[in-house]
Amino acid sequence: MKLLLTSAGIKNPSLEKTLVDMLGKPIAECSALCITTASYPLSNGTFLAYSFISGYESETPMSELGWKSVGVLELTALPSLDQSIWLTTVQAADVILVNGGDTVFLGHWMRQSGLADLLPSLKAVYVGLSAGSLVMCSRIGEEFMHWTKPKNGDEALGFVNFEIFPHLDHEMLPEHAMPYAEKWAAKLTVPGYAIDDETAIKVVDGTIEVISEGNWKLFRPQ
């Protein structure tokens, strides 16, 4: 699998270059699928979903990067559809762009839709934004759980064996300042990356690389 786990999308030239390298061809030659399911539990979720899909989120650039085509994959609809209707489209995509929002809700519907089981077999590069990145980790972290807590607690999909603290030191999110990241890190049982919005974690076949034009810190479990 090829994962690019971002805090706030493709925010700078280093992240864009990394993405192009992972795709193996220019963005203009690639087809993208957007998943914005995580937006809906938020109070302004319908507006966030629209702005993500339409490419009007300049603070978190994903859909507006100049893709050859952009489609929408709504996870909550997939269980009611025959898989043959959407499977070919997913298998043909060059990139899957997964929006932020509620990580627990997103993880639930990634499992229910069957997409979580399909991901390891897909050729697409998976690009997560905030919750779209956290959902791939071993655990979500109590700090980032807002939807009804499932019976399996804060367990995420487990495609990577680390955790992420996003939006480090964001000026609009005081609860994401470094002292809070340190409190989060004190509970880790696996490595954890605190990353700001200019940073992403690249994972290809299990090899981890931090790509950054900003600030980040790796925490080891105590």
KOLLUMKOL-75249 format. One line per field, with one value per residue (C-alpha): x, y, z. Coordinates in Angstrom, 3 decimals, always signed. Layout:
// residues N
east = (X, ...)
north = (Y, ...)
up = (Z, ...)
//
This chain:
// residues 222
east = (+0.000, +1.009, -0.196, +0.324, -1.093, -1.427, -2.691, -4.256, -3.863, -1.203, -0.141, +3.293, +5.606, +7.375, +4.111, +2.984, +6.287, +6.029, +2.499, +3.512, +6.409, +4.037, +1.584, +4.310, +2.824, +1.584, -1.534, -3.185, -3.056, -4.604, -8.175, -9.201, -11.972, -13.042, -14.392, -15.963, -18.018, -16.202, -17.620, -21.262, -21.271, -19.941, -22.399, -21.369, -20.611, -22.749, -20.971, -17.562, -18.446, -19.371, -16.278, -14.017, -15.556, -15.754, -12.200, -13.058, -10.929, -7.786, -6.617, -6.691, -5.964, -6.891, -9.544, -8.349, -4.876, -5.690, -6.748, -7.771, -11.097, -12.678, -15.414, -17.179, -17.294, -19.902, -19.248, -22.649, -24.320, -22.127, -23.720, -27.047, -25.497, -24.292, -20.491, -20.280, -21.685, -18.753, -15.880, -14.472, -14.379, -12.489, -10.023, -9.330, -8.662, -5.130, -5.709, -8.242, -8.599, -10.116, -11.417, -11.235, -14.037, -15.068, -12.550, -14.785, -17.633, -15.237, -13.734, -17.179, -18.262, -14.951, -15.583, -19.313, -18.834, -16.177, -13.617, -11.291, -10.993, -10.334, -7.651, -4.622, -5.459, -5.923, -3.322, -4.479, -2.399, -4.349, -4.147, -5.671, -6.474, -6.679, -9.337, -8.660, -5.108, -5.907, -8.276, -5.357, -3.478, -3.462, -5.635, -7.498, -6.773, -9.429, -8.702, -10.029, -13.140, -16.423, -19.022, -20.672, -17.818, -17.911, -17.497, -13.895, -12.976, -10.547, -9.251, -8.643, -8.088, -4.501, -2.887, +0.071, +1.500, +1.704, -0.588, -0.947, -1.581, -2.610, -2.686, +0.222, +0.379, -2.435, -3.285, -7.044, -6.849, -5.333, -5.982, -3.463, -0.518, +2.625, +1.802, -1.375, +0.596, +2.937, -0.022, -1.341, +2.091, +2.317, -0.395, +1.125, +1.827, +3.230, +5.231, +3.323, +3.862, +2.751, +2.577, +1.628, -0.312, +2.846, +3.781, +2.765, +3.825, +4.613, +4.250, +5.132, +5.231, +5.803, +8.643, +7.929, +9.212, +8.232, +7.818, +7.733, +8.162, +6.982, +7.251, +6.776, +7.949, +8.227, +7.253, +8.269, +6.063, +7.277)
north = (+0.000, +3.588, +6.036, +9.774, +10.733, +14.497, +16.874, +19.355, +18.137, +18.911, +22.226, +22.825, +21.916, +19.149, +17.337, +17.793, +16.466, +13.460, +12.757, +12.955, +10.577, +8.131, +8.364, +7.787, +10.319, +13.926, +14.840, +15.978, +12.383, +10.843, +10.029, +10.768, +9.532, +11.715, +10.343, +12.963, +10.668, +11.837, +15.352, +14.540, +14.210, +17.777, +20.636, +22.180, +18.817, +19.190, +22.441, +20.891, +17.946, +20.254, +22.436, +19.366, +17.776, +21.022, +22.076, +25.220, +24.339, +26.363, +25.715, +21.953, +21.416, +17.996, +17.956, +21.214, +19.988, +19.600, +15.961, +14.565, +13.563, +13.669, +11.319, +10.921, +7.688, +7.939, +5.128, +5.252, +4.406, +1.446, -1.241, -0.674, -1.147, -4.229, -4.136, -4.615, -1.103, +0.665, -1.811, -1.224, +2.523, +2.098, -0.328, +2.070, +5.131, +6.488, +8.197, +8.115, +11.441, +11.078, +14.163, +14.959, +15.109, +12.400, +9.551, +7.043, +7.593, +7.260, +4.040, +2.544, +3.188, +2.118, -1.259, -1.412, -0.444, -3.088, -0.507, -1.285, -4.878, -3.733, -1.141, -3.497, -4.772, -1.377, +0.348, +3.790, +6.041, +6.722, +10.366, +11.171, +14.550, +14.712, +12.076, +10.499, +9.908, +8.960, +6.202, +4.273, +4.154, +1.503, +3.618, +6.907, +8.376, +9.466, +13.114, +12.642, +10.546, +12.449, +10.137, +7.406, +5.299, +1.809, -1.409, -1.713, +1.594, +3.778, +1.010, +2.282, +0.267, -0.629, -0.261, +1.421, +0.696, +4.250, +7.060, +10.662, +13.936, +16.331, +20.137, +20.613, +24.204, +25.386, +28.976, +28.284, +25.051, +25.748, +22.162, +21.061, +22.909, +20.943, +20.523, +18.683, +16.548, +15.622, +14.577, +12.501, +10.936, +9.877, +7.265, +5.807, +2.095, +2.487, +5.337, +8.559, +11.463, +14.968, +16.795, +20.301, +21.243, +21.481, +17.858, +14.385, +10.811, +8.747, +4.974, +2.659, -1.086, -0.467, +2.046, +5.313, +8.743, +12.153, +14.870, +18.361, +22.065, +22.693, +21.135, +17.639, +15.361, +11.610, +10.246, +6.773, +4.865, +5.156)
up = (+0.000, -0.629, +2.011, +2.337, +5.721, +6.014, +8.664, +6.231, +2.673, +0.089, +1.567, +0.066, -2.838, -0.891, -0.262, -3.857, -5.205, -2.899, -4.081, -7.758, -7.089, -5.419, -8.318, -10.862, -13.290, -13.315, -11.354, -14.590, -15.846, -12.718, -11.738, -8.160, -5.891, -2.959, +0.311, +2.551, +4.774, +7.922, +7.469, +8.157, +11.985, +12.268, +12.732, +9.393, +7.807, +4.684, +3.798, +4.483, +2.259, -0.610, -0.265, -0.180, -3.260, -5.232, -4.382, -2.426, +0.611, -0.017, +3.561, +2.970, -0.740, -2.105, -4.855, -6.418, -7.387, -11.069, -11.387, -14.761, -13.185, -9.731, -8.519, -5.186, -3.219, -0.459, +2.004, +3.694, +0.359, -0.571, +1.652, -0.130, -3.586, -5.393, -5.242, -9.008, -9.457, -7.786, -7.537, -11.031, -10.458, -7.195, -8.745, -11.626, -9.456, -9.220, -5.873, -3.044, -1.222, +2.250, +4.038, +7.722, +10.260, +12.697, +12.721, +14.526, +12.067, +9.139, +10.477, +11.030, +7.460, +5.954, +7.582, +6.815, +3.184, +2.600, +1.484, +4.402, +3.196, -0.377, +0.327, +0.403, -3.083, -4.728, -6.902, -5.751, -3.533, -0.344, +0.774, +4.149, +5.648, +9.461, +10.324, +6.941, +8.177, +11.785, +10.666, +9.145, +12.476, +15.155, +17.456, +17.115, +20.542, +23.025, +22.220, +18.688, +19.374, +19.098, +17.566, +19.674, +20.986, +19.441, +21.393, +20.236, +21.889, +19.970, +17.731, +14.203, +11.006, +11.849, +8.442, +10.157, +13.599, +14.870, +15.949, +14.756, +16.582, +13.769, +13.448, +15.837, +17.179, +14.906, +15.812, +15.697, +17.706, +21.138, +22.218, +19.572, +21.134, +21.969, +25.695, +24.694, +22.253, +25.086, +27.276, +24.354, +23.875, +27.521, +26.843, +23.677, +23.364, +19.839, +18.261, +17.702, +15.319, +16.223, +12.879, +11.851, +8.729, +6.604, +7.340, +6.163, +6.794, +3.724, +4.074, +1.194, +1.805, +5.503, +5.074, +6.900, +5.879, +7.250, +4.608, +6.076, +5.500, +9.049, +12.500, +13.788, +16.580, +16.958, +20.371, +21.534, +23.987, +27.543)
//
